[in-house]
Each structure stands twice: as C-alpha cells, then as structure tokens.
C-alpha cells in the first residue's frame, strides 16, 4: 500500500473510534451516597457554598457535578435547615 492510502485508512480508523467512544469529559457523574445511614444527595448550591469555595474542597464536589452527600451530625437541628453535617462527594456506584 502506498503512503497516501495508509494515511487515509489510519484517519478513518481514528475517526471511527472517536465516534464510538462516549464523550467522557462532558459526562457528569451521578453516583450515589453511601448506604447504611441517613445520607442525602443534595446540591452544593443548596448548602450555601459558592462554586469557588466548593472547587477547593475535593471531598465536597470532586467530580464537579454540583451534587454531594450529607449526613446530619448527631445532635444537629432536625428541622431540615442546614446545621452541622458531614459531607462526601457522591461517588458511590451502584451494585
């Protein structure tokens, strides 16, 4: 095969592979929260944390999907207003 045909064939193979693979960088992780407990998946925004602050805390929203898991700290206000809580990013995958 001559050089031009090999280059054309290589280009077609690369294009076919890139079309077949999902756009991973654009996908958002919608993982869950840990089981066993009262973990809740909430938006980071609902906690009153700005995106600038959230970007510096990897365990809050490391996958940058705008969601996190919270667990009300024992003795915190049970009325539903955000009091003391433990958080971790929603990276738990299903079974």
HULIN-V967191 format. One record per residue. N is the residue number from 0. RES is the residue in one small letter. PSI is psi as a letter, one per 40 degrees, with the letter a starting at -180 (* if undefined). OMEGA is omega in whole degrees, -180 to 180 (* if undefined). D_FIRST is the distance of its C-alpha to the first C-alpha in Angstrom with 1 decimal. Layout:
BEGIN
n & res & psi & omega & d_first
N & RES & PSI & OMEGA & D_FIRST
N & RES & PSI & OMEGA & D_FIRST
END
This chain:
BEGIN
n & res & psi & omega & d_first
0 & x & i & 179 & 0.0
1 & x & i & -175 & 3.7
2 & x & d & -177 & 6.6
3 & x & d & 179 & 8.3
4 & x & d & 178 & 6.5
5 & x & d & 178 & 6.7
6 & x & d & 178 & 10.1
7 & x & d & 179 & 11.1
8 & x & d & 178 & 10.4
9 & x & d & 179 & 12.3
10 & x & d & 179 & 15.0
11 & x & d & 180 & 15.6
12 & x & d & 179 & 16.1
13 & x & d & 179 & 18.5
14 & x & d & 180 & 20.3
15 & x & d & 179 & 20.8
16 & x & d & -178 & 22.2
17 & x & d & 177 & 24.4
18 & x & d & -178 & 25.8
19 & x & d & -178 & 26.5
20 & x & i & 177 & 28.5
21 & x & i & 178 & 32.1
22 & x & g & -175 & 33.2
23 & x & d & -178 & 35.0
24 & x & d & -180 & 36.4
25 & x & e & -178 & 38.1
26 & x & i & 177 & 39.5
27 & x & h & 176 & 43.1
28 & x & h & 176 & 44.4
29 & x & f & 178 & 47.3
30 & x & i & -177 & 48.4
31 & x & a & 180 & 51.9
32 & x & i & 178 & 54.9
33 & x & i & 177 & 56.2
34 & x & i & 177 & 58.3
35 & x & g & -179 & 61.8
36 & x & a & -177 & 63.9
37 & x & f & 177 & 64.4
38 & x & h & 177 & 61.1
39 & x & h & 175 & 60.3
40 & x & h & -178 & 57.1
41 & x & i & 174 & 58.1
42 & x & i & 177 & 56.6
43 & x & d & 180 & 56.9
44 & x & d & -179 & 58.4
45 & x & e & 179 & 61.2
46 & x & e & 180 & 62.3
47 & x & f & -180 & 62.9
48 & x & h & -178 & 60.2
49 & x & i & 178 & 58.4
50 & x & d & 180 & 54.6
51 & x & d & 179 & 55.0
52 & x & d & -179 & 57.1
53 & x & d & -178 & 54.9
54 & x & e & 179 & 51.8
55 & x & e & -179 & 53.5
56 & x & g & -174 & 54.4
57 & x & d & -178 & 51.4
58 & x & e & 177 & 53.5
59 & x & d & -179 & 54.7
60 & x & f & -178 & 51.5
61 & x & d & -180 & 48.6
62 & x & e & 174 & 46.1
63 & x & f & 176 & 47.4
64 & x & e & 178 & 47.9
65 & x & e & -179 & 51.5
66 & x & i & 176 & 53.0
67 & x & i & 178 & 54.8
68 & x & h & 178 & 57.1
69 & x & i & 177 & 60.8
70 & x & h & -178 & 63.6
71 & x & h & 179 & 67.1
72 & x & h & -180 & 68.8
73 & x & h & -180 & 71.8
74 & x & e & 179 & 74.9
75 & x & i & -179 & 73.0
76 & x & h & -178 & 74.3
77 & x & e & -176 & 73.5
78 & x & e & 180 & 74.0
79 & x & e & 177 & 70.3
80 & x & i & -176 & 70.4
81 & x & h & 176 & 68.0
82 & x & b & 177 & 70.1
83 & x & h & 179 & 69.0
84 & x & i & 174 & 65.7
85 & x & h & 179 & 63.0
86 & x & i & 172 & 59.4
87 & x & i & -177 & 55.9
88 & x & i & -179 & 52.6
89 & x & g & -177 & 51.6
90 & x & e & 179 & 48.8
91 & x & h & -180 & 50.1
92 & x & i & 180 & 47.6
93 & x & i & -178 & 48.9
94 & x & * & * & 49.0
END
